[in-house]
Amino acid sequence: MHLTYLYDPLCGWCYGAAPALDKMAKLDNLTVVLAPTGLFAGEGARPVDERFAAYAWHNDQRINRLTGQVFSQLYRDQVLAGAASMFDSAPATLGIIAVGLRQRGKEREALKALQIARYVDGRNTSEIAVVADVLDQAGFADSAARVRAPDEALLEIYRNRIGKSRQLMAAFRMVVSPRFWSATAISAAWCAAMPCSAALTDLLPSFRRRDRSFSAGRSMNYRQTLPGQH
């Protein structure tokens, strides 16, 4: 079986679903492939002001109650309350893709390292330098070096990966929003019957049905604004 996991590294619900993803990755005869959506990159990126920080923290506490995943005070103080910081998933997405190019099958490990760095250690993974440092510490030195100075080949792969994810979402009429919950990731093989949703229900019984839905209200027409792009 093949499961395509649609995600964004700055999506709190994706972080909340991480334990389920770990369990699914251990299932026999199941291949999990990460598909970055660029939900919070390009036009989806935004400055972190006081209002947005309060909104994000409120949602994070809800995710914590439902999943037990930690959103630390360090994260609140150093990321959400950081002066002139951005909420931009492009750097972290680029880092995960760079890891996958160098070490196939390690993207999920890179995603997990970046999520822990952000939500537990309070490091701003919207910054290229931070992403590179996290990858270095996680044992992905070659990928970290490439992220620090991204070449056009890496940027083109980044654009293509996100483009393919959005094509998949469009094919299934999926509209993303800030409440996008990646744990309802669609498998190309299972899309007709949606059994992946049932599997996740078994793995995360604490989630209520209303938290397994997509919300309308956000365009999928994003521009990517990584270095070297216009």
DRENDO-485342 format. One record per residue: residue in three letters; y, x negated, z of N, C-alpha, C in turn. Coordinates in steps of 0.2 Angstrom, whole numbers, plus 2048, in hexadecimal, padded with zeros to 3 digits. Layout:
# DRENDO-485342
AlaYXZYXZYXZ/...
# end
This chain:
# DRENDO-485342
Met7FA7FC8008008008008067FC800/His80B7FE7FD8127FB7FC8177FF7FF/Leu81B7FC8048208008078277FC806/Thr82C7FF8038327FC8028377FF807/Tyr8397FA80B83D7FB8118457FA80F/Leu84880080F84F80080D8537FE814/Tyr8587F981485B7F781A8627F4819/Asp8657F481E86B7F081E86B7EC825/Pro86D7E582586C7E182B8717E3831/Leu8767E782F87B7E983487A7F0836/Cys8757F38338737FA8358707FB83C/Gly8737FE8418707FE84786A802848/Trp86980784386380B84385D806840/Cys85F80283C85A7FD8398577F883F/Tyr85C7F684385A7F28498567F684D/Gly8587FD84E85480185384D802850/Ala84C8028498458038468417FD846/Ala8447F78488407F084783A7F084B/Pro8387F38508327F385382D7F784F/Ala82F7FC84C82B8008478297FC841/Leu82E7F883E82D7F48398287EE83A/Asp8287EC8408247E684281C7E9842/Lys81C7EF8458157F28458127F483E/Met8177F683A8147F88338127F282F/Ala8167EC8318147E682D80E7E382F/Lys80B7E58358047E38377FF7E8835/Leu8007ED8327FB7F282F7F77EF82A/Asp7F17F082A7EC7ED8247EE7F181E/Asn7EE7ED8187EF7F08127F67F3810/Leu7FB7F08148017F38138067ED812/Thr80A7ED80D80F7E880B8167EB80C/Val81A7E88108207EA8118257E580E/Val8297E880982E7E48058357E7807/Leu8397E28098407E480B8457E5805/Ala8497EA80684D7EC8008547ED803/Pro8597E880285F7E88058647ED801/Thr8677F280586B7F78028727F5801/Gly8757F080587C7EE8048807F4807/Leu87D7F880C8817FD80F8887FC811/Phe8887F681588E7F48188917ED815/Ala8907ED80F8937E780B8987E9806/Gly89C7E58038A07E77FE8A57EC800/Glu8A57F27FD8AA7F77FF8A77FB805/Gly8A17F980789E7FC80D8A17F8814/Ala8A37F28128A67EE8188AD7F181A/Arg8AE7EF8218B57F18238B77ED829/Pro8BD7ED82B8BF7E98318BC7ED837/Val8BB7E983D8B97EC8438BF7ED847/Asp8C17F38488C77F584C8C47F8852/Glu8C97FA8578C77FD85D8C380485C/Arg8C58088588C280E8568BB80D854/Phe8BA80984F8B480884C8AF805851/Ala8B28008558AE7FD85A8AB80285F/Ala8AF8078618AD80C8668A8811862/Tyr8A981285C8A481685889D813858/Ala89D80C85689780885589380885C/Trp89780686189480686889180C86A/His89481286989181886B88B819867/Asn88A81886188481985D87F81485F/Asp88180E86187C80986387980B86A/Gln87D80E86E87A810874875816873/Arg87681A86E87181F86C86B81C86A/Ile86B817865866814863862810868/Asn86580E86D86280A87385E810877/Arg86181687885D81B87C85781D878/Leu85781D87185282086D84C81B86C/Thr84E81486C84980F86A84880A86F/Gly84D80987484C80387984F7FD876/Gln8517FC8708547F686E85A7F4871/Val85B7EE8728617EC8778677EB872/Phe86D7ED8758737EC8728777E9878/Ser8787E387887B7DF87E8827E087F/Gln8847DE88588B7DE88688F7D8882/Leu88B7D388188E7CE87D88F7D0876/Tyr88B7D487388C7D786D8927DB86D/Arg8937DF8728997E487289F7E0873/Asp89F7DA8778A57D68798A77D2873/Gln8A27CE8708A37C986B8A37CB864/Val89F7D186389F7D385C8A37D985B/Leu8A27DE85E8A67E485D8AE7E3860/Ala8AF7DF8658B67DE8678B97D8865/Gly8B57D58608B87CF85D8BE7D0859/Ala8C37CB85A8CA7CC8578C97CB850/Ala8CC7CF84C8CC7CF8448C57CE841/Ser8C07D18448B97D08418B87D583C/Met8B37D48388B17D88328AA7DB834/Phe8A97E18318A27E48318A07E482A/Asp89C7DE82889A7DD8218937DA821/Ser88F7DD81E8887DB81E8867D6819/Ala88B7D58148897D080F8877CA811/Pro88A7C68168877BF8188807C081A/Ala87F7C581F8787C58218737C781C/Thr8757CB8178707CD81286F7C780D/Leu8747C380C8737BD80886E7B880B/Gly86F7B881286B7B38168647B5815/Ile8627BC81685B7BE8168587BD80F/Ile85C7BE80A85A7BD8038587B6802/Ala85D7B180485C7AA8038557A8807/Val8547AB80C84E7A98108487AB80C/Gly8487B18098427B48058417B07FF/Leu8467AD7FC8467A97F68427A27F7/Arg8437A07FD84179980083A79A803/Gln83979F8078337A080A8317A8809/Arg82D7A980482B7B08038277B3809/Gly8297B980B8267BC8108297BB817/Lys82F7B88178337B681D8397BA81E/Glu83A7BE8198417C281A8417C7820/Arg83C7CA82283B7CE82883D7CA82E/Glu83A7C482E83C7BF8348437BD834/Ala8467BC82E84D7BA82E8517C0830/Leu8507C682E8537CC8308537CD838/Lys84D7CC83A84C7CD8428517C8845/Ala8517C28438557BC84685C7BE846/Leu85E7C18418657C38408677C9844/Gln8637CD8458647D38498647D1850/Ile8607CD8538607CB85A8667C785B/Ala8687C285686E7BE8578747C3858/Arg8747C885487A7CD85587A7D185B/Tyr8757D585B8757DA8608737D8868/Val8707D286886E7D086F8727CA870/Asp8737C586C8767BF86D87E7BF86C/Gly8807C58698877C686888A7C1863/Arg8877C085D8897BB85888B7BF852/Asn8917BE84F8947C284A8907C0843/Thr88B7C48418877C283B88B7C5835/Ser8917C78368957C88308997C282D/Glu8977BD83089A7B682E8957B282B/Ile8967AF8268927AA82288F7A5827/Ala8947A282A89379C82F88E79E834/Val88F7A483788A7A683C8837A7839/Val8837AB83487C7AC8318797A582F/Ala87C7A182C87979A82B876797831/Asp87A79783787879483D872798840/Val87279E83F86C7A28428667A083E/Leu8677A083786179E83385E797835/Asp86379283686178B83885D78C83E/Gln85F78F84385C78F849855793849/Ala85479784484E79B84384979783F/Gly84B79183D84778D83984778D831/Phe84D79082F84E79182885478D825/Ala85378682785978182585B78181E/Asp85678181985878181285B787810/Ser85978D81385D793811864793814/Ala86479181A86B79081D87078C819/Ala86E78781787278281387478680C/Arg87078A80987178D803876793805/Val87679680A87A79B80C88179980E/Arg88279381088879081288C78E80B/Ala88978D80688C78C8008887907FA/Pro8897967FA88579A7F58867997EE/Asp8817987EA8827967E388179D7DF/Glu88379D7D98837A37D587C7A67D4/Ala8777A27D48707A47D386E7A97D9/Leu8707A67DF86F7AA7E58737B17E5/Leu8797B07E387D7B67E387B7BB7DE/Glu8787B97D98767BE7D486F7C17D6/Ile86B7BD7DA8657C07DC8677C67E2/Tyr86C7C47E686F7C97EB8717CF7E7/Arg8757CF7E28777D47DF8717D97DC/Asn86D7D57D98677D97D68637DC7DB/Arg8627D97E185E7DC7E68617E37E8/Ile8677E27EA86B7E87EC86B7ED7E7/Gly86C7EB7E086C7F07DB8657F47DA/Lys8607F07DB8597F37DB8587F87E0/Ser85B7F67E685A7FB7EC85E8017EB/Arg8648017E88688077E786580B7E1/Gln8628087DC85E80C7D78598107DA/Leu85580D7DF8508107E28528167E6/Met8588157EA85B81A7ED85D8207E9/Ala86081E7E38638237DF85D8277DC/Ala8578247DA8528277D784F82D7DC/Phe85082C7E384D8307E78538347EB/Arg8598347E785F8387E98618377F1/Met8608307F386282F7F986982D7FA/Val86D8307FE87482E7FF87582B806/Val87882580687882180C87F823810/Ser87F82281788482381B88481E821/Pro88981E82588981982B88381B82F/Arg88082182F87A82383387482282F/Phe87481E82A86E81D82686981A82A/Trp86381D82A85E81B82F85881882B/Ser85881182A85380E82684C80F827/Ala84A81182D84381282F84081882B/Thr84481B82784182082284081D81B/Ala83F81681B83E813815839816811/Ile83A81680A836819805831814802/Ser82B8168028268127FE8258157F7/Ala8258107F28258137EB81E8167EA/Ala8198147EE8128177ED81281D7F1/Trp81681E7F68158247FB81A8297FA/Cys81F8287F582582C7F58238347F4/Ala81E8367F181D83D7F081B8407F6/Ala81783D7FA81584180181983E807/Met81D83980682183680B81D835812/Pro81783281181383181781582B81C/Cys81A82781981D82281D821825823/Ser82482B82182882E82782383082C/Ala81D83282A81883482F81682E833/Ala815829830812823833818820838/Leu81E82183682381F83B824823841/Thr82282A84082282F84581D82D84A/Asp81882A84881282884D815822851/Leu81881D84D81A817850820817855/Leu82481C85382A81D85782B824859/Pro82782785E82782E86082E830863/Ser83282B86683882C86983D82F865/Phe83D82D85E84283085A841837859/Arg84783B859847842857847843850/Arg84584984D84584A84684C849843/Arg85184B84785884B84485A844843/Asp85783F846859838845855835840/Arg85183983C84D836836850839830/Ser85683A83085983D82A85F839827/Phe86083A82186683781D86C83B81E/Ser87283981E87883D81E87C83B818/Ala87F84081588384080F88A83D811/Gly88D83B80C89483A80E89783380C/Arg89382E809895827808893826801/Ser8978237FD8968217F689181B7F6/Met88D81B7F18888157F088B8107EB/Asn8918117E989580D7E48998077E7/Tyr8958027EA8987FD7EE8997F77E9/Arg89E7F37EB8A07EC7E889D7E77ED/Gln89A7E27EA8987DC7EE89E7D77EE/Thr8A07D57F48A57D07F58A47C97F8/Leu89E7C77F689C7C07F88A07BB7F4/Pro8A07B57F78A37AF7F48A17AF7EC/Gly8A67AE7E88A47AD7E18A47B37DD/Gln8A57B97E08A57C07DD8AC7C27DD/His8AD7C77D88B47CA7D78B37D17D7/
# end
